[in-house]
Every structure is written in structure tokens, then in C-alpha cells.
Amino acid sequence: MPTLDDVARLAGVSKSTASRALGRPALVAPETAVRVREVAERLGFVPNRAASALARGRTGVVAVVVPTLENAFFPPIVGGAQQRAADCGLQLTVVVNGLETDADVAALARLSAQVDGFLLTAPRGSDAQVAASCGYKPAVLIDRELPGVPSVVADTATAFATVARHFVERGHRHIALVGGTDRSWQNGRRMAAVRAVTEETSAVLTAFGPLPPTFGAGTRIAPAVATCGATAVIPYATALGLGIVFTLGARGIRIPDDMAVTIERPVAEALGFSAMPSIDVDGAQLGGTAMDVLRTHMTTDRAVPPPPPARLRLSVPVVLP
């Protein structure tokens, strides 16, 4: 495999000049840049991107930080971010850290020496802890907003309100809302949105939680949901909804005839529940958009006053039967 030394020798320049000609051609004479590039192409030389990045004081690595691997919401976000990172020659590493404690923040600080930026996904810590986490390297928040920090959010609160209103219009006068962890910023927004709809329409709302967004938590809360008097259920996450559906079905409660439970469209269709509304977050779009924002944030000229940080809220499709 040809090396940079081979290119430099055949082009008649030093190794450092060959490196500049390939990586930063504006720093050498135009004829030198052309000659070095032609030699590199003839030899089939491929520059080492990682080494080039390190020479510029960068690692070429971005970390996407998620609070857990148990929630199926996060893998598509990681996938979307990874694809966009690959498109621009960056590597993505996945880190599990909820940023819930000062020790978590300290761990992120240590990691910051090894990466160029962070995608902090649904961090569970206080505003102060999250703000501190965003100060080590360029960072973009996913599904969390904080003043002065770029963020990309799926507008699930509006989607939850749309589903709640649909249920009320279909005659469901008592709705159960099964919430997620109390450290989730999105959980508070979703609960407030559904509560506003039920108050406006004089429907009854029974709220459960906080709960982890898992199948097991859904099975455990299902008996209480079954006896609360609600005829429609809006769970925080699909895994919770599946646990509820499984347990209610085992108790002889027909879904969706006796009780409607919202879950993601592919899951609902696989189970034959096409008559139920669904909320479908495009996780890949969320992760890819956040990666685009982070790239802009990473390449901003620090000598120029930065523009206001991006605060994007992506619409979330709601499929109504």
C-alpha cells in the first residue's frame, strides 16, 4: 500500500509539503498541489483521515449519548446520526449516560478529550447538569431544550394532544395516560398537552407514572389501567403500550373494542390493530438532523460572533383511523 512518503518522493517534495498539498492545497503553490495530487492518484494513495484530523487537533469522532439502551426509541436516532456522520467522513461512537448525576457529568468531561462533539439524547439531569455537559465540546441536544444550546426535538407533545382529542371526539370520555420517567423532559410536555385537552373537553384523565419505558413496566401497570375506568390509553412509549396490550388481552379485554391503546403504526398493523391511532416518530430523521446541526456548530469560526443556536421542532405524524 503506497504511503505519503512514496507520494512525496515521486513528486519531489517533502513529506510535510505533500501532506499540505493533499489536505490543505491553498497553503502550497498551485502547480505543486496539482503535481502531488496526480502522483497520489497514480499510486492509488488514500489519505489517512484520522491522522489528518489529529494533525488539525481533531479526532474525527462524534459521540451520541443516550440514557439507556432499553428504549426502542433511541436506536433509530443513532442510526440516522451514524449515516449522516459517515456521509461527511466522521465516526460515531455510542455512549450510555443519562447525565443524571454530577458523576455522570464528570464522566462526560473525561470523554470530551476523545471526541469532537456530542449529540446528547434525552439527558435526564437538571438544567445545570445538562448545561455543564454542553460546555466541554460542541453539543446538540436531542429531545431536550435548554436556552442557549442547539437542539432538535420531535414534537410529540402536539402529537399526543392530537390523539387525545381524537379519542374524545370518538366518545372516549375517560383517558388513561401512562407516563415515562419523571426525569424525561418530553414526559412533562406530553402530560401537559394531554391534560390541556381533557380539561378543555371536560374529559376525565387518569395519569400513571413515573414509569420506565419498558415492556415489564407496562405489564405491571396494566391491572391498574384496566380498573381505572378509562376506555382509551396513551402510553409514553411503545414498549409500555405492548406490555399493557399483552396483559389486558390475557385478562380478556379486547383491544381495541373494549379499550384502545396507542402504539407505533408498524406494531399496530402487525398485531392487527389498524383501527387505533398511532404516533410515528422518525428517529432516523431526528438523529440525522441533529448531526447536521452539530456539524455546523463544530465548524463555526470561533472568531466570529455565533448565530443564535438552532432550536428545531420536527413535526410528528399521527395516523388516525
Backbone hydrogen bonds in HBPLUS format (Angstrom, degrees):
<---DONOR---> <-ACCEPTOR-->    atom                        ^
c    i                          cat <-CA-CA->   ^        H-A-AA   ^      H-
h    n   atom  resd res      DA  || num        DHA   H-A  angle D-A-AA Bond
n    s   type  num  typ     dist DA aas  dist angle  dist       angle   num
A0006-ASP N   A0003-THR O   3.08 MM   3  5.21 120.0  2.45  96.8 110.7     1
A0007-VAL N   A0003-THR O   3.19 MM   4  6.62 157.4  2.24 148.6 154.0     2
A0008-ALA N   A0004-LEU O   2.91 MM   4  6.15 166.8  1.93 154.5 157.8     3
A0009-ARG N   A0005-ASP O   2.95 MM   4  6.11 163.8  1.97 151.8 155.9     4
A0010-LEU N   A0006-ASP O   3.08 MM   4  6.26 170.9  2.09 153.7 155.6     5
A0011-ALA N   A0007-VAL O   2.95 MM   4  6.01 145.2  2.08 147.0 157.1     6
A0012-GLY N   A0008-ALA O   2.93 MM   4  5.94 117.0  2.33 137.9 152.6     7
A0013-VAL N   A0008-ALA O   3.01 MM   5  5.11 163.3  2.04 147.2 149.5     8
A0012-GLY N   A0009-ARG O   3.24 MM   3  5.15 145.7  2.36  94.3 104.3     9
A0018-ALA N   A0014-SER O   2.98 MM   4  6.26 158.7  2.02 149.8 155.7    10
A0019-SER N   A0015-LYS O   2.93 MM   4  6.17 153.4  2.01 145.4 152.8    11
A0020-ARG N   A0016-SER O   2.99 MM   4  6.27 159.1  2.04 147.0 151.8    12
A0021-ALA N   A0017-THR O   2.85 MM   4  6.04 157.8  1.90 150.2 157.0    13
A0022-LEU N   A0018-ALA O   3.10 MM   4  6.30 145.1  2.23 143.9 151.5    14
A0023-GLY N   A0019-SER O   2.87 MM   4  5.97 156.2  1.92 150.2 157.7    15
A0024-ARG N   A0020-ARG O   2.67 MM   4  4.84 147.1  1.77 128.6 140.0    16
A0027-LEU N   A0024-ARG O   2.98 MM   3  5.98 172.2  1.99 134.2 136.8    17
A0028-VAL N   A0025-PRO O   3.20 MM   3  5.66 172.3  2.21 117.1 119.3    18
A0032-THR N   A0029-ALA O   2.93 MM   3  5.21 123.8  2.26 105.2 120.3    19
A0033-ALA N   A0029-ALA O   2.99 MM   4  6.35 158.4  2.04 158.9 165.6    20
A0034-VAL N   A0030-PRO O   3.01 MM   4  6.27 159.7  2.06 151.0 156.0    21
A0035-ARG N   A0031-GLU O   3.02 MM   4  6.15 161.2  2.06 141.0 146.3    22
A0036-VAL N   A0032-THR O   2.93 MM   4  6.09 170.0  1.94 156.6 159.1    23
A0037-ARG N   A0033-ALA O   2.99 MM   4  6.08 161.7  2.03 145.6 151.3    24
A0038-GLU N   A0034-VAL O   2.96 MM   4  6.13 157.3  2.01 150.0 156.1    25
A0039-VAL N   A0035-ARG O   3.04 MM   4  6.30 158.6  2.09 148.7 154.2    26
A0040-ALA N   A0036-VAL O   2.90 MM   4  6.14 161.9  1.94 151.9 157.3    27
A0041-GLU N   A0037-ARG O   2.94 MM   4  6.14 158.4  1.99 149.1 154.5    28
A0042-ARG N   A0038-GLU O   2.95 MM   4  6.13 154.0  2.02 144.4 151.8    29
A0043-LEU N   A0039-VAL O   2.93 MM   4  6.16 153.9  2.00 152.2 158.7    30
A0044-GLY N   A0040-ALA O   2.92 MM   4  5.91 124.2  2.24 135.7 150.6    31
A0045-PHE N   A0040-ALA O   2.87 MM   5  4.99 156.0  1.93 150.0 151.5    32
A0052-SER N   A0048-ASN O   3.00 MM   4  6.25 160.4  2.04 152.5 158.6    33
A0053-ALA N   A0049-ARG O   2.85 MM   4  6.02 155.8  1.90 147.9 154.3    34
A0054-LEU N   A0050-ALA O   2.95 MM   4  6.22 160.3  1.99 149.4 154.5    35
A0055-ALA N   A0051-ALA O   2.97 MM   4  6.19 149.9  2.06 145.5 153.7    36
A0056-ARG N   A0052-SER O   3.24 MM   4  6.54 133.5  2.47 136.6 147.8    37
A0056-ARG N   A0053-ALA O   3.01 MM   3  5.18 133.2  2.24  99.1 112.2    38
A0058-ARG N   A0053-ALA O   2.69 MM   5  4.80 156.4  1.75 141.5 138.4    39
A0057-GLY N   A0054-LEU O   2.94 MM   3  4.89 160.1  1.98 106.0 110.0    40
A0091-GLN N   A0060-GLY O   2.87 MM  31  6.15 169.2  1.88 160.5 164.2    41
A0116-ASP N   A0061-VAL O   2.75 MM  55  5.85 169.7  1.76 177.7 174.9    42
A0062-VAL N   A0091-GLN O   2.84 MM  29  6.21 157.0  1.89 158.1 164.2    43
A0093-THR N   A0062-VAL O   2.93 MM  31  6.30 155.8  1.99 153.8 159.9    44
A0063-ALA N   A0117-GLY O   3.10 MM  54  6.46 167.7  2.11 158.4 156.3    45
A0119-LEU N   A0063-ALA O   2.82 MM  56  6.22 151.9  1.90 157.2 160.9    46
A0064-VAL N   A0093-THR O   2.90 MM  29  6.27 160.0  1.94 164.8 171.6    47
A0095-VAL N   A0064-VAL O   3.04 MM  31  6.26 162.7  2.07 150.9 152.5    48
A0065-VAL N   A0119-LEU O   2.79 MM  54  6.01 162.7  1.81 155.5 160.9    49
A0121-THR N   A0065-VAL O   2.79 MM  56  5.68 160.9  1.83 159.4 166.0    50
A0066-VAL N   A0095-VAL O   2.89 MM  29  6.31 158.2  1.93 164.1 170.8    51
A0097-ASN N   A0066-VAL O   2.80 MM  31  5.90 150.2  1.88 145.6 154.6    52
A0074-PHE N   A0071-ASN O   3.24 MM   3  6.20 162.8  2.27 128.1 129.3    53
A0077-ILE N   A0074-PHE O   2.95 MM   3  5.22 121.8  2.30 109.6 125.1    54
A0078-VAL N   A0074-PHE O   3.06 MM   4  6.38 158.7  2.11 159.4 166.1    55
A0079-GLY N   A0075-PRO O   2.87 MM   4  6.14 159.8  1.91 153.9 159.9    56
A0080-GLY N   A0076-PRO O   2.90 MM   4  6.10 160.9  1.94 148.8 152.8    57
A0081-ALA N   A0077-ILE O   3.00 MM   4  6.20 160.9  2.03 150.3 155.6    58
A0082-GLN N   A0078-VAL O   2.83 MM   4  5.99 155.7  1.89 150.2 157.5    59
A0083-GLN N   A0079-GLY O   3.04 MM   4  6.22 159.2  2.08 149.1 153.6    60
A0084-ARG N   A0080-GLY O   3.21 MM   4  6.39 164.3  2.24 144.9 148.8    61
A0085-ALA N   A0081-ALA O   2.88 MM   4  6.03 153.2  1.95 147.0 155.2    62
A0086-ALA N   A0082-GLN O   2.91 MM   4  6.08 159.8  1.95 149.1 154.1    63
A0087-ASP N   A0083-GLN O   3.07 MM   4  6.31 148.5  2.17 142.8 151.3    64
A0088-CYS N   A0085-ALA O   3.11 MM   3  5.43 138.9  2.28 102.7 113.7    65
A0090-LEU N   A0085-ALA O   2.84 MM   5  4.89 164.9  1.86 146.2 141.1    66
A0089-GLY N   A0086-ALA O   3.11 MM   3  5.01 169.5  2.13 108.2 108.7    67
A0124-ARG N   A0098-GLY O   2.85 MM  26  5.52 162.4  1.88 156.8 162.7    68
A0104-ASP N   A0101-THR O   3.09 MM   3  5.12 121.6  2.45  94.5 108.6    69
A0105-VAL N   A0101-THR O   3.14 MM   4  6.54 155.6  2.20 147.1 153.3    70
A0106-ALA N   A0102-ASP O   2.91 MM   4  6.17 153.2  1.98 145.4 152.9    71
A0107-ALA N   A0103-ALA O   2.96 MM   4  6.21 148.6  2.06 142.9 151.0    72
A0108-LEU N   A0104-ASP O   3.05 MM   4  6.40 149.6  2.14 145.4 153.4    73
A0109-ALA N   A0105-VAL O   2.96 MM   4  6.28 148.6  2.06 144.7 153.8    74
A0110-ARG N   A0106-ALA O   3.08 MM   4  6.44 150.7  2.17 145.9 152.5    75
A0111-LEU N   A0107-ALA O   3.10 MM   4  6.37 152.8  2.17 142.2 149.7    76
A0112-SER N   A0108-LEU O   2.99 MM   4  6.17 135.6  2.19 144.3 155.8    77
A0114-GLN N   A0111-LEU O   2.85 MM   3  5.57 164.4  1.87 126.2 131.6    78
A0118-PHE N   A0138-PRO O   2.89 MM  20  6.39 152.4  1.97 151.1 160.0    79
A0140-VAL N   A0118-PHE O   3.00 MM  22  6.41 148.3  2.10 148.2 157.4    80
A0120-LEU N   A0140-VAL O   2.93 MM  20  6.17 147.4  2.04 151.0 160.3    81
A0142-ILE N   A0120-LEU O   2.85 MM  22  5.95 159.2  1.89 147.2 144.4    82
A0122-ALA N   A0142-ILE O   2.70 MM  20  5.84 175.0  1.70 167.4 166.9    83
A0130-VAL N   A0126-SER O   2.91 MM   4  6.17 164.7  1.93 158.8 163.0    84
A0131-ALA N   A0127-ASP O   2.82 MM   4  5.93 161.0  1.86 148.6 154.6    85
A0132-ALA N   A0128-ALA O   2.99 MM   4  6.16 155.9  2.05 143.4 149.7    86
A0133-SER N   A0129-GLN O   3.02 MM   4  6.24 151.2  2.11 141.6 149.5    87
A0134-CYS N   A0130-VAL O   3.05 MM   4  6.34 137.7  2.23 145.0 156.1    88
A0134-CYS N   A0131-ALA O   3.19 MM   3  5.16 129.7  2.46  93.9 106.9    89
A0135-GLY N   A0132-ALA O   3.10 MM   3  5.27 160.2  2.14 106.7 112.6    90
A0141-LEU N   A0150-PRO O   2.93 MM   9  6.29 169.3  1.94 149.3 148.0    91
A0152-VAL N   A0141-LEU O   2.83 MM  11  6.29 150.8  1.92 157.5 166.3    92
A0143-ASP N   A0152-VAL O   2.94 MM   9  6.26 158.9  1.99 141.1 146.8    93
A0149-VAL N   A0146-LEU O   3.15 MM   3  5.70 154.2  2.22 147.1 144.1    94
A0151-SER N   A0310-ALA O   2.84 MM 159  6.18 150.9  1.92 143.3 153.0    95
A0312-LEU N   A0151-SER O   2.92 MM 161  6.17 166.7  1.94 153.7 151.1    96
A0153-VAL N   A0312-LEU O   2.83 MM 159  6.13 157.3  1.88 148.2 155.8    97
A0314-LEU N   A0153-VAL O   2.69 MM 161  6.05 153.1  1.76 162.8 170.5    98
A0156-THR N   A0154-ALA O   2.68 MM   2  5.56 138.2  1.85 110.0  96.1    99
A0155-ASP N   A0314-LEU O   2.86 MM 159  5.70 177.5  1.86 159.0 158.7   100
A0160-PHE N   A0156-THR O   2.79 MM   4  6.01 158.9  1.83 155.6 160.1   101
A0161-ALA N   A0157-ALA O   3.04 MM   4  6.29 156.2  2.10 145.7 152.2   102
A0162-THR N   A0158-THR O   2.99 MM   4  6.24 150.1  2.08 143.8 152.0   103
A0163-VAL N   A0159-ALA O   3.04 MM   4  6.35 157.3  2.09 150.9 156.1   104
A0164-ALA N   A0160-PHE O   2.93 MM   4  6.17 162.3  1.96 150.8 155.9   105
A0165-ARG N   A0161-ALA O   2.94 MM   4  6.14 160.1  1.98 149.4 154.4   106
A0166-HIS N   A0162-THR O   2.98 MM   4  6.18 152.3  2.06 143.0 151.1   107
A0167-PHE N   A0163-VAL O   2.95 MM   4  6.24 159.9  1.99 154.2 158.7   108
A0168-VAL N   A0164-ALA O   3.08 MM   4  6.37 163.1  2.11 150.1 154.1   109
A0169-GLU N   A0165-ARG O   2.93 MM   4  6.16 162.6  1.96 151.1 155.9   110
A0170-ARG N   A0166-HIS O   3.00 MM   4  6.22 134.9  2.21 143.1 155.2   111
A0170-ARG N   A0167-PHE O   3.08 MM   3  5.07 130.2  2.34  95.0 108.7   112
A0172-HIS N   A0167-PHE O   2.98 MM   5  5.34 159.6  2.02 150.4 143.9   113
A0171-GLY N   A0168-VAL O   2.99 MM   3  5.21 159.1  2.04 111.7 114.7   114
A0204-VAL N   A0173-ARG O   2.79 MM  31  6.07 171.9  1.80 155.2 152.5   115
A0231-THR N   A0174-HIS O   3.07 MM  57  6.09 157.5  2.12 155.6 152.8   116
A0175-ILE N   A0204-VAL O   2.85 MM  29  6.23 163.5  1.87 163.7 161.7   117
A0206-THR N   A0175-ILE O   2.93 MM  31  6.33 161.4  1.97 158.3 163.6   118
A0176-ALA N   A0232-ALA O   2.84 MM  56  6.21 166.8  1.85 160.2 164.6   119
A0234-ILE N   A0176-ALA O   2.82 MM  58  6.26 160.8  1.86 165.0 171.6   120
A0177-LEU N   A0206-THR O   2.88 MM  29  6.23 159.2  1.92 150.1 156.3   121
A0208-PHE N   A0177-LEU O   2.85 MM  31  6.19 161.9  1.88 158.7 160.3   122
A0178-VAL N   A0234-ILE O   3.02 MM  56  6.20 154.2  2.09 133.0 141.3   123
A0236-TYR N   A0178-VAL O   2.75 MM  58  5.86 130.2  2.00 164.4 170.6   124
A0179-GLY N   A0208-PHE O   2.81 MM  29  5.87 163.8  1.84 151.2 150.2   125
A0211-LEU N   A0180-GLY O   3.17 MM  31  4.70 145.1  2.30  91.1  98.3   126
A0184-SER N   A0181-THR O   3.13 MM   3  5.57 163.1  2.16 115.7 117.9   127
A0189-ARG N   A0185-TRP O   3.43 MM   4  6.76 158.0  2.48 144.8 150.4   128
A0190-ARG N   A0186-GLN O   2.90 MM   4  6.11 163.3  1.93 160.2 164.3   129
A0191-MET N   A0187-ASN O   3.01 MM   4  6.16 166.5  2.02 152.2 155.9   130
A0192-ALA N   A0188-GLY O   3.04 MM   4  6.14 158.8  2.09 144.2 150.3   131
A0193-ALA N   A0189-ARG O   3.00 MM   4  6.18 152.7  2.08 144.5 151.7   132
A0194-VAL N   A0190-ARG O   3.02 MM   4  6.29 163.7  2.05 155.4 158.5   133
A0195-ARG N   A0191-MET O   2.93 MM   4  6.00 161.2  1.96 148.4 154.4   134
A0196-ALA N   A0192-ALA O   3.01 MM   4  6.12 150.5  2.10 141.6 148.9   135
A0197-VAL N   A0193-ALA O   3.31 MM   4  6.61 149.6  2.40 140.3 147.2   136
A0198-THR N   A0194-VAL O   3.06 MM   4  6.40 165.1  2.08 157.3 160.5   137
A0199-GLU N   A0195-ARG O   2.95 MM   4  6.08 156.2  2.01 149.7 156.4   138
A0200-GLU N   A0196-ALA O   3.04 MM   4  6.09 153.0  2.12 139.2 146.7   139
A0201-THR N   A0197-VAL O   2.99 MM   4  6.16 149.0  2.08 148.4 156.3   140
A0202-SER N   A0198-THR O   2.87 MM   4  5.59 109.0  2.38 134.4 148.3   141
A0203-ALA N   A0198-THR O   2.93 MM   5  4.68 132.1  2.16 134.3 141.8   142
A0214-THR N   A0212-PRO O   2.82 MM   2  5.60 137.5  2.01 106.9  94.4   143
A0218-GLY N   A0214-THR O   3.19 MM   4  6.51 148.5  2.30 140.8 149.3   144
A0218-GLY N   A0215-PHE O   3.03 MM   3  5.08 117.9  2.43  95.8 111.5   145
A0219-THR N   A0215-PHE O   3.01 MM   4  6.42 151.3  2.09 152.6 160.4   146
A0220-ARG N   A0216-GLY O   3.09 MM   4  6.34 151.7  2.17 147.1 154.7   147
A0221-ILE N   A0217-ALA O   3.07 MM   4  6.25 149.9  2.16 146.2 153.2   148
A0222-ALA N   A0218-GLY O   3.07 MM   4  5.95 134.1  2.29 141.2 151.9   149
A0224-ALA N   A0221-ILE O   3.09 MM   3  5.58 122.2  2.44 113.5 126.7   150
A0225-VAL N   A0221-ILE O   3.11 MM   4  6.40 154.5  2.18 150.7 158.6   151
A0226-ALA N   A0222-ALA O   2.83 MM   4  6.06 156.2  1.89 157.7 164.2   152
A0227-THR N   A0223-PRO O   3.27 MM   4  6.46 138.2  2.45 139.3 148.2   153
A0228-CYS N   A0225-VAL O   3.39 MM   3  5.36 163.3  2.42 102.6 107.5   154
A0260-ALA N   A0231-THR O   3.07 MM  29  6.44 159.5  2.11 141.9 141.6   155
A0233-VAL N   A0260-ALA O   2.68 MM  27  6.06 151.1  1.76 156.6 166.9   156
A0262-THR N   A0233-VAL O   3.16 MM  29  6.58 161.1  2.20 164.8 166.6   157
A0241-GLY N   A0237-ALA O   3.07 MM   4  6.43 159.6  2.11 149.5 155.6   158
A0242-LEU N   A0238-THR O   2.80 MM   4  6.09 153.9  1.87 156.7 163.6   159
A0243-GLY N   A0239-ALA O   3.11 MM   4  6.34 157.6  2.16 146.6 152.0   160
A0244-ILE N   A0240-LEU O   3.03 MM   4  6.34 152.7  2.11 149.1 156.9   161
A0245-VAL N   A0241-GLY O   2.85 MM   4  6.09 165.8  1.87 153.7 157.5   162
A0246-PHE N   A0242-LEU O   2.91 MM   4  6.03 166.4  1.93 151.4 155.0   163
A0247-THR N   A0243-GLY O   3.14 MM   4  6.23 164.4  2.17 142.8 146.9   164
A0248-LEU N   A0244-ILE O   2.86 MM   4  5.97 165.3  1.88 157.0 161.6   165
A0249-GLY N   A0245-VAL O   2.95 MM   4  5.97 160.3  1.99 147.8 153.4   166
A0250-ALA N   A0246-PHE O   3.09 MM   4  6.33 149.7  2.19 140.6 148.6   167
A0251-ARG N   A0247-THR O   3.15 MM   4  6.43 129.3  2.42 137.1 149.8   168
A0251-ARG N   A0248-LEU O   3.04 MM   3  5.07 135.3  2.24  96.5 109.4   169
A0253-ILE N   A0248-LEU O   2.99 MM   5  5.30 158.8  2.04 153.5 146.7   170
A0252-GLY N   A0249-GLY O   3.04 MM   3  5.15 159.9  2.08 107.8 111.6   171
A0258-ASP N   A0254-ARG O   2.79 MM   4  5.07 146.9  1.90 128.3 139.6   172
A0259-MET N   A0254-ARG O   3.24 MM   5  6.64 145.9  2.36 160.2 166.2   173
A0267-VAL N   A0264-GLU O   3.10 MM   3  5.48 118.4  2.49 108.6 123.1   174
A0268-ALA N   A0264-GLU O   2.88 MM   4  6.11 162.8  1.91 158.7 164.5   175
A0269-GLU N   A0265-ARG O   2.87 MM   4  6.04 165.2  1.90 160.5 163.6   176
A0270-ALA N   A0266-PRO O   3.02 MM   4  6.13 151.4  2.10 137.5 145.5   177
A0271-LEU N   A0267-VAL O   3.02 MM   4  6.25 141.5  2.18 144.7 154.6   178
A0273-PHE N   A0268-ALA O   2.72 MM   5  4.88 160.2  1.75 154.9 149.5   179
A0272-GLY N   A0269-GLU O   3.08 MM   3  4.88 151.0  2.17  95.6 104.7   180
A0276-MET N   A0273-PHE O   3.35 MM   3  5.98 159.5  2.39 122.5 122.2   181
A0278-SER N   A0319-VAL O   2.94 MM  41  5.21 148.3  2.04 139.4 149.4   182
A0319-VAL N   A0278-SER O   2.92 MM  41  5.21 155.7  1.98 148.6 155.1   183
A0280-ASP N   A0317-PRO O   3.18 MM  37  5.71 170.6  2.18 161.1 163.9   184
A0286-LEU N   A0282-ASP O   3.07 MM   4  6.38 155.2  2.13 149.0 156.6   185
A0287-GLY N   A0283-GLY O   2.90 MM   4  6.18 164.6  1.93 156.4 159.0   186
A0288-GLY N   A0284-ALA O   2.88 MM   4  5.97 163.7  1.90 148.5 153.8   187
A0289-THR N   A0285-GLN O   2.88 MM   4  5.88 163.1  1.90 147.6 152.4   188
A0290-ALA N   A0286-LEU O   3.09 MM   4  6.20 159.2  2.13 143.4 149.4   189
A0291-MET N   A0287-GLY O   3.00 MM   4  6.20 148.8  2.10 143.6 152.1   190
A0292-ASP N   A0288-GLY O   3.05 MM   4  6.37 150.7  2.14 145.3 152.8   191
A0293-VAL N   A0289-THR O   3.03 MM   4  6.37 158.0  2.08 150.7 156.3   192
A0294-LEU N   A0290-ALA O   2.90 MM   4  6.16 154.6  1.96 146.1 153.4   193
A0295-ARG N   A0291-MET O   2.94 MM   4  6.17 158.8  1.99 149.7 154.6   194
A0296-THR N   A0292-ASP O   3.18 MM   4  6.47 161.2  2.21 148.6 152.7   195
A0297-HIS N   A0293-VAL O   2.97 MM   4  6.20 155.8  2.03 146.3 153.6   196
A0298-MET N   A0294-LEU O   2.76 MM   4  5.99 151.4  1.84 154.4 162.2   197
A0299-THR N   A0295-ARG O   3.07 MM   4  6.23 142.1  2.22 145.0 154.0   198
A0304-VAL N   A0301-ASP O   3.03 MM   3  5.57 161.5  2.06 115.9 121.9   199
